[in-house]
């Protein structure tokens, strides 16, 4: 029965992608015969899931869209990803999103099994909230977060492989402290036992994290909190691009729109200067566009070239329209 239940959940998870599944391919994915697959489909229909079937040589199955669809089934990794997304949305500035996200988050946590609830609650407890923007997004494996977070909460040493910015790989042995997520990139703040110093690690560059079972006494972080420590480290990193631009709008207006991405200083009542450092010119280009006003790039020349290239592209799109 346990194998049948697990197979049914796997089948439902595949069908919930709403793609069309040829019968032989679906049976192969589940490791069952076409006859067993048909019985499983019938069981899902008895539970209220509207599964459409197409008979014949090219026959297959697809979950129909419906307003009365029963509760979705998600696996552990999807559940963690859902909670991370809801917690991020709960801090959103979009009107109405924060309150709705908090309500949905409470419902999701209530129905989670205790084993999984403990993992995602640990993630919340050891993540440092920040109100300043950060670099562009970097995809993170949710299962990595659910290894790092409990280790931070339990003060348990970790080992993992880490890929540095120059693509060199190394094995790390650390005492994890906190997780910080500025913008859409995650960082682990930890004391590196081999280098005898505090370090920041981009979570998307961590692979194979494992708890060692060794507990440690927390050390004093050389900053007021983990977010301040991270910001100090990021500010001191060498950046290939220093950006300066003049925006034809009051400093207060520009600061409200893009101030968290750079330094905004008034030139006069109608103009302001914007300065930022970045490892990608896409980021300042997006920020200057978000200012909603005329602007002039002072430096670097590479950003001016990028502006010209985008202007030509948008011009062609406008002409085609």
Secondary structure in CASP SS format (residue, H / E / C, confidence):
PFRMAT SS
TARGET T0000
AUTHOR 0000-0000-0000
METHOD secondary structure of the structure
MODEL  1
X C 1.00
X H 1.00
X H 1.00
X H 1.00
X H 1.00
X H 1.00
X H 1.00
X H 1.00
X H 1.00
X H 1.00
X H 1.00
X H 1.00
X H 1.00
X H 1.00
X H 1.00
X C 1.00
X C 1.00
X C 1.00
X C 1.00
X C 1.00
X E 1.00
X E 1.00
X H 1.00
X H 1.00
X H 1.00
X H 1.00
X H 1.00
X H 1.00
X H 1.00
X H 1.00
X C 1.00
X C 1.00
X C 1.00
X H 1.00
X H 1.00
X H 1.00
X H 1.00
X H 1.00
X H 1.00
X H 1.00
X H 1.00
X H 1.00
X H 1.00
X H 1.00
X H 1.00
X H 1.00
X C 1.00
X C 1.00
X C 1.00
X C 1.00
X E 1.00
X E 1.00
X E 1.00
X E 1.00
X C 1.00
X C 1.00
X C 1.00
X C 1.00
X C 1.00
X E 1.00
X E 1.00
X E 1.00
X E 1.00
X C 1.00
X C 1.00
X C 1.00
X C 1.00
X C 1.00
X C 1.00
X C 1.00
X C 1.00
X C 1.00
X C 1.00
X C 1.00
X C 1.00
X H 1.00
X H 1.00
X H 1.00
X H 1.00
X H 1.00
X H 1.00
X H 1.00
X H 1.00
X H 1.00
X H 1.00
X H 1.00
X H 1.00
X H 1.00
X H 1.00
X H 1.00
X C 1.00
X C 1.00
X C 1.00
X C 1.00
X C 1.00
X C 1.00
X H 1.00
X H 1.00
X H 1.00
X H 1.00
X H 1.00
X H 1.00
X H 1.00
X H 1.00
X H 1.00
X H 1.00
X H 1.00
X H 1.00
X H 1.00
X H 1.00
X H 1.00
X C 1.00
X C 1.00
X H 1.00
X H 1.00
X H 1.00
X H 1.00
X H 1.00
X H 1.00
X H 1.00
X H 1.00
X H 1.00
X H 1.00
X H 1.00
X H 1.00
X C 1.00
X E 1.00
X E 1.00
X C 1.00
X C 1.00
X C 1.00
X C 1.00
X C 1.00
X C 1.00
X C 1.00
X C 1.00
X C 1.00
X C 1.00
X C 1.00
X C 1.00
X C 1.00
X H 1.00
X H 1.00
X H 1.00
X H 1.00
X H 1.00
X H 1.00
X H 1.00
X H 1.00
X H 1.00
X H 1.00
X H 1.00
X H 1.00
X H 1.00
X C 1.00
X E 1.00
X E 1.00
X E 1.00
X E 1.00
X E 1.00
X E 1.00
X E 1.00
X E 1.00
X C 1.00
X C 1.00
X C 1.00
X C 1.00
X C 1.00
X E 1.00
X E 1.00
X E 1.00
X E 1.00
X E 1.00
X E 1.00
X E 1.00
X E 1.00
X E 1.00
X E 1.00
X E 1.00
X E 1.00
X E 1.00
X E 1.00
X C 1.00
X C 1.00
X E 1.00
X E 1.00
X E 1.00
X E 1.00
X E 1.00
X E 1.00
X E 1.00
X E 1.00
X C 1.00
X C 1.00
X C 1.00
X C 1.00
X E 1.00
X E 1.00
X E 1.00
X E 1.00
X E 1.00
X E 1.00
X H 1.00
X H 1.00
X H 1.00
X E 1.00
X E 1.00
X E 1.00
X E 1.00
X E 1.00
X E 1.00
X E 1.00
X E 1.00
X E 1.00
X E 1.00
X C 1.00
X C 1.00
X C 1.00
X C 1.00
X C 1.00
X C 1.00
X C 1.00
X C 1.00
X C 1.00
X C 1.00
X H 1.00
X H 1.00
X H 1.00
X H 1.00
X H 1.00
X H 1.00
X H 1.00
X H 1.00
X H 1.00
X H 1.00
X H 1.00
X C 1.00
X C 1.00
X C 1.00
X C 1.00
X E 1.00
X E 1.00
X E 1.00
X E 1.00
X E 1.00
X E 1.00
X E 1.00
X C 1.00
X C 1.00
X C 1.00
X H 1.00
X H 1.00
X H 1.00
X H 1.00
X H 1.00
X H 1.00
X H 1.00
X H 1.00
X H 1.00
X H 1.00
X H 1.00
X C 1.00
X E 1.00
X E 1.00
X E 1.00
X E 1.00
X E 1.00
X E 1.00
X C 1.00
X C 1.00
X E 1.00
X E 1.00
X E 1.00
X E 1.00
X E 1.00
X E 1.00
X E 1.00
X E 1.00
X C 1.00
X C 1.00
X H 1.00
X H 1.00
X H 1.00
X H 1.00
X H 1.00
X H 1.00
X H 1.00
X H 1.00
X H 1.00
X H 1.00
X C 1.00
X C 1.00
X C 1.00
X C 1.00
X E 1.00
X E 1.00
X E 1.00
X E 1.00
X E 1.00
X C 1.00
X H 1.00
X H 1.00
X H 1.00
X H 1.00
X H 1.00
X H 1.00
X H 1.00
X H 1.00
X H 1.00
X H 1.00
X H 1.00
X H 1.00
X H 1.00
X H 1.00
X H 1.00
X H 1.00
X H 1.00
X H 1.00
X H 1.00
X H 1.00
X C 1.00
END
